[in-house]
Amino acid sequence: MMNSCPHLAALGEPMPLAVDFCEECVAVGNSDWVHLRQCMECGHVACCDSSPYRHATAHYQGTGHPVMRSAQPGETWRWCYKDEVLG
């Protein structure tokens, strides 16, 4: 694990949440997501890795957008998939 991450360091404030659900889960008829994450690059909201479909990770893999933030109320942490750093 790295001590610093250029992706986390370059971020500003997150976009407001456009939705409070995982759109991909809803599209496949799943409502069992655990927590939501928001892409810091495009604002996409998706489910976490504890959820059955892991759509936040799939978003990173499909787009290369490296940083997601927690979309849970009261949480402010961010995760960089590329550098595997919590910030």
Protein Blocks (a to p, Z undefined) as FASTA:
>chain_A
ZZbdfklmmpccddddfbfcdfklmmnopakbfbdcddfklopacddfkbmnlmmmmmmm
mnopabdcdfbehiabdcdfklopaZZ
